[in-house]
Amino acid sequence: YLYLTQLSPTEARTLFPCFDEPSMKATFKLSITTPPGYSALSNMPVKSRSTLPNGKSFFSFFTSVKMSPYLVAFVVSDFDNLTSYSSNGILIRTWANKEKILQTQDALKLATKYISFYGQLFNSTFPIPKLDLVAIPDFAVAGMENWGLINLMHQKILCDRRYCSIQDYASMASVIAHEIAHQWFGNLVTMKWWSDLWLKEGFASFASHLGCDQLNRDLHLCQFLVSNSLEKVMRFDSSKYSHPLHQPIKSQTNIRSLFDSISYQKADSLINMLYHHLGSAVFAKGIQKFLHKYKYENANNHDLWQCFTEVSRINVSQVMNTWIYQSNYPLLTIKMINKNMVNISQSRFTEERVHSSKASNHDRANLLDDSYRLSRANLLTIEIFLNMTRYLTNEHYYEGFAAGLLQLQSLTSALDKPLVIQKAKKYALHLLRSNLYRNHPINEYDVNSNLLQVSVLRVAAWAGHIPTMLRVRKIFEHWLNGHSVSSNLIPVIVEIGIKTGDEDDWNKAVHFLDQIAKNPIGTDLVWDFITSHWDQFYDRYNREIFAMPKLIALAIRRMKTEKQFHKDSGNGNKQVKIKGPMD
């Protein structure tokens, strides 16, 4: 058995009587009785443990620091743990089931370093004597920042750098940094009300980039994480469904709806913008002032802006308020009046944004992305975007490559003229040439090199490059026969290999259901497998509101006839009895 709490945002009231609001801070004293062989964890260290006459264990914990009710937590499990200490003596432990505990070694190393790093950055010692990080199977969120007891999705803590892909390691490093940053920004100082959720989530996301950058310099994680964050949110924030960062909250449903890319990625991007506007030293002073002034209390965005204003002598509220109370982002239009004068106008950008050896790879990616989005909004001609992509023959950074060629691929997929599609693929191969024929070793731990390699293979296969497809097919067969393949390459190798595979290959790789279903041959195989095991799938996924619809959709989305849907599964049953909602 595994017992745990997840009380954010408004579930503390279901566990114990309380005023379940962020500003209603209090101290909490917990005691827990566990079955024999089980241990208990909570926010604070164990004060005493005793065995009861019935064989059960009784755990009593020290009284907590003053905190919001949603941060109260406990875990009861039979997990093992690994132990370390930070440079200032904080006990750090990772917990997982016995078979997987050694996979948490890298997570433990990261957590130990992050605790020390953030303590120095914020000029504030971690206020609890210990920090536990627990691997939770089937956890609904990536992580939860309970003070002193962080719960993490399996994939975000069970990642051995020697064997997992660089993307998975980057994700783990980022999530752990995010949750540990929350121990100060969110826990020590908490938003007054959920309308400022973006403040704690955006800052934790931003701080995770700083932590990743400082402690994983060889991986160039910060560059990858920032660009990935920005690209995701700009896509959503250019739509009419976007919303301001700060929103009035009228119900519990409203609170949950705020946990989106605006509160995380847009807030992260704006705080990053402020960081560069003020400079790292002044920014750090402002954060330290804020955390010291409001520790164990609550604050809002105005309080944070005031602390920055006091240390910078810049009216930060004036700079930032226009960003947080409006949705979408601005489009600047610059027109030449004469050689000495330009006219600059600003408007809200929605969809209803070059080649230069002096521009950074991040700037090049932004220019390509901007031109593509502006063309989608009929504010630029598509020729401008296509002309800008010509420099990609010399682009060796993933950011620019993805912003150009992947957008070109997306643009082509919307066309229905075979001749035009053929020309677009030929042009893509032309742009690929310098990367496709580069003959140099790939650093397994370099994010840029690995993401670029995967994207090059994926686009080359899409464009029908026969040598690439044959090479990948050979690696795929090598992998199916049990030989080792770089974990960074496995997803794209399987994707391309399966698309060109036979039925025997499908049977060997059936666990890659989504990729298998993309091949017409695989559609029936996946649906047969799902219907044959429907009860097990339903028992496992029915509580996760979106899981079953997604599972069904990936199997049937490429079906051509109703007959395929009602086809006998091949297990002797002429009719599959399906329990639970099917519509």
C-alpha positions, -999 to +999 in steps of 0.1 A: +000+000+000+010+036-005-008+064+013-001+101+005-016+135+004-021+160-025-039+190-009-032+217-034-051+238-042-082+233-020-082+197-006-068+204+029-104+209+041-111+173+031-084+160+054-089+181+085-110+210+096-093+243+086-096+276+069-083+263+037-068+295+022-032+304+014-033+334+038-046+313+067-012+301+078-007+281+110+016+255+126+006+218+123+015+189+146+009+154+131+010+119+145+004+088+122-003+052+130+010+028+102+006-009+094+035-031+105+065-027+081+056+007+070+072+041+077+057+076+078+070+109+064+056+144+070+068+180+065+089+178+097+113+152+111+101+124+132+101+133+169+094+098+182+085+064+170+070+035+190+055+000+183+019-005+196+007-038+211-011-047+179+022-045+160+015-012+143+039+018+144+031+052+159+050+082+145+050+116+161+064+146+142+078+179+154+055+209+151+057+224+117+069+259+107+041+283+100+026+275+066-005+274+044-028+244+048-024+231+013+013+224+020+006+199+048+017+165+037+024+129+047+034+097+030+030+062+044+050+035+025+074+006+026+099+025+005+137+025+009+157+057+009+191+071+000+207+098+021+229+129+016+236+162+034+238+196+019+268+219+025+250+235+054+239+203+071+204+198+057+194+161+055+183+152+020+167+118+012+151+102-018+125+075-014+113+048-038+104+011-038+132-013-032+137-023-068+141+013-080+158+032-052+192+032-069+177+050-098+172+080-076+210+086-071+212+114-097+181+131-083+196+130-048+228+146-061+208+174-078+186+180-048+216+183-025+232+209-047+200+228-053+193+233-016+227+249-012+225+269-044+191+284-036+200+291+000+229+312-012+209+329-040+181+339-017+204+346+013+181+324+034+189+290+049+164+263+043+142+265+074+135+228+080+162+203+091+154+178+063+140+175+028+125+143+015+118+136-022+094+107-029+089+087-062+051+084-065+038+058-091+010+072-113+012+107-097-011+131-115+013+160-116+051+163-123+057+174-087+042+189-056+063+213-034+050+202+001+073+219+025+100+195+035+083+166+016+083+168-022+063+142-041+074+136-076+061+116-106+082+085-112+097+098-144+109+130-127+131+113-101+139+078-114+164+088-140+200+075-142+220+098-163+240+069-177+210+053-193+181+078-197+178+102-226+193+137-222+157+151-226+145+130-197+175+141-176+168+177-184+132+173-175+141+157-141+167+184-133+142+211-141+113+197-121+134+190-090+148+225-092+113+239-096+099+222-066+130+230-044+128+267-055+092+266-042+105+259-007+113+296-005+091+312-032+057+298-025+062+282+009+083+306+029+065+335+013+031+325-002+007+344-025-022+361-006-048+345-029-049+322-059-053+351-083-015+354-080-008+317-086+014+329-116+037+346-092+048+314-073+047+291-103+063+316-127+091+324-103+098+287-095+100+280-132+124+309-137+145+299-107+147+263-120+164+277-151+190+294-129+196+263-109+199+240-139+223+265-156+245+268-125+247+231-116+246+215-151+267+239-172+281+211-194+246+202-206+235+238-216+201+231-200+191+267-194+192+276-230+170+246-239+145+251-211+140+288-217+134+285-254+111+255-249+091+274-223+088+305-245+078+286-277+050+267-259+034+297-243+036+321-273+015+296-293-013+296-267-010+333-258-015+343-294-050+327-293-083+343-283-086+318-255-056+332-236-061+352-204-042+377-183-017+364-157-037+380-129-073+368-128-101+373-103-110+340-086-147+332-080-148+295-074-127+264-069-131+256-106-115+290-114-085+281-092-078+248-111-082+264-145-053+288-137-028+259-137-019+264-173+009+276-196+001+312-188+007+309-151+038+288-157+056+296-189+044+331-196+051+342-160+085+325-163+093+344-195+082+378-180+102+372-148+132+363-170+126+396-189+127+415-156+158+397-146+177+409-176+162+444-174+174+449-138+206+428-140+214+397-120+228+415-089+199+440-085+174+412-092+189+390-064+188+419-039+152+425-047+143+388-042+163+386-009+145+418+004+112+403-005+118+369+011+132+385+043+104+411+046+075+386+041+089+353+055+063+330+069+037+355+056+018+362+024+024+388-003+011+398-038+027+410-069+026+447-058+047+437-027+073+421-049+074+450-074+079+474-045+109+454-032+124+455-067+117+493-070+134+500-037+167+483-047+167+494-083+151+529-082+131+519-112+093+519-111+089+482-116+051+482-112+049+506-142+070+482-162+053+450-152+016+457-146+008+462-183+021+427-189+002+409-161-032+425-164-036+421-202-037+389-223-017+381-254+015+400-263+023+430-284+032+433-321+056+462-329+054+476-364+084+497-375+081+518-407+108+540-422+098+576-426+131+587-439+168+579-433+167+597-399+133+587-386+111+557-381+075+553-369+069+526-343+033+515-335+021+488-312-009+465-313-021+433-297-010+402-316-034+373-320-041+347-347-077+352-360+062+367-349+174+358-405+199+352-414+227+370-395+260+356-382+258+383-356+224+373-342+224+347-314+208+313-320+180+323-297+173+355-317+175+336-350+149+312-337+126+340-325+128+358-359+118+326-377+090+319-353+078+355-354+077+355-392+059+322-394+032+333-369+028+367-385+023+350-419-004+327-403-021+359-391-019+374-426+004+402-413+033+391-434+035+371-467+046+335-464+074+343-488+091+363-461+092+333-438+104+310-466+131+334-476+143+335-440+145+297-439+173+297-465+200+303-440+191+270-423+216+253-445+242+267-421+222+264-388+237+240-363+216+249-332+184+232-324+164+263-316+167+278-350+164+245-368+132+237-350+117+271-355+124+269-393+122+233-406+096+220-382+074+250-390+080+243-427+069+207-421+038+219-403+030+243-431+034+216-457+011+192-438-018+217-444-014+215-482-033+191-504-014+195-536+010+165-542+033+185-565+037+213-540+043+189-511+070+171-532+087+205-538+085+214-501+101+181-491+129+186-517+135+221-503+136+206-468+163+182-478+183+211-493+181+229-460+191+197-441+223+190-461+249+205-438+235+187-408+226+155-426+261+149-437+280+162-407+304+135-396+313+143-360+307+124-327+276+134-307+281+143-270+255+121-252+251+147-226+247+178-248+211+188-252+216+208-284+235+181-302+210+154-293+178+174-300+193+185-333+202+150-344+167+137-335+151+165-355+173+160-385+165+123-386+128+130-382+126+157-410+148+136-433+125+106-430+094+128-435+110+142-466+117+106-479+155+106-477+162+070-486+197+067-471+184+081-438+155+057-437+177+027-445+202+037-418+175+042-392+158+009-403+191-009-396+194+007-362+158-002-354+163-039-363+195-038-342+175-025-313+147-050-317+172-078-315+183-066-281+213-046-289+220-013-272+210+020-288+215+055-274+185+063-252+184+098-269+177+081-302+152+054-293+120+074-297+128+086-332+143+053-342+112+035-331+089+061-348+107+058-382+113+021-379+077+012-371+064+033-400+084+011-423+079-021-404+061-054-408+036-072-384+064-090-366+080-057-357+046-044-345+043-073-321+077-067-306+071-030-301+034-029-292+040-008-261+047+021-283+010+023-290+008+059-303+036+055-328+022+021-340-012+035-346+002+061-370+009+033-395-023+020-413-011-016-407-009-008-370-043+007-365-061-027-362-033-042-341-036-014-315-073-016-314-073-054-311-049-051-282-069-024-264-103-042-268-087-075-258-075-059-226-103-034-221-110-043-185-074-039-174-071-006-192-104+007-178-095-004-142-062+014-145-072+046-163-109+053-157-101+077-128-080+099-150-105+120-168-086+124-201-067+091-202-094+067-217-105+092-244-068+096-254-062+059-254-093+053-277-084+083-299-049+071-307-062+038-318-092+048-339-082+082-353-069+066-386-096+041-391-113+044-425-145+023-419-169+015-391-161-022-398-126-017-384-141-004-352-164-034-347-138-060-360-134-092-339-104-089-317-092-123-327-093-138-292-124-159-299-149-133-286-173-121-313-183-092-291-162-074-266-181-064-235-170-029-226-176-015-192-175+022-185-183+051-209-173+045-245-186+077-260 
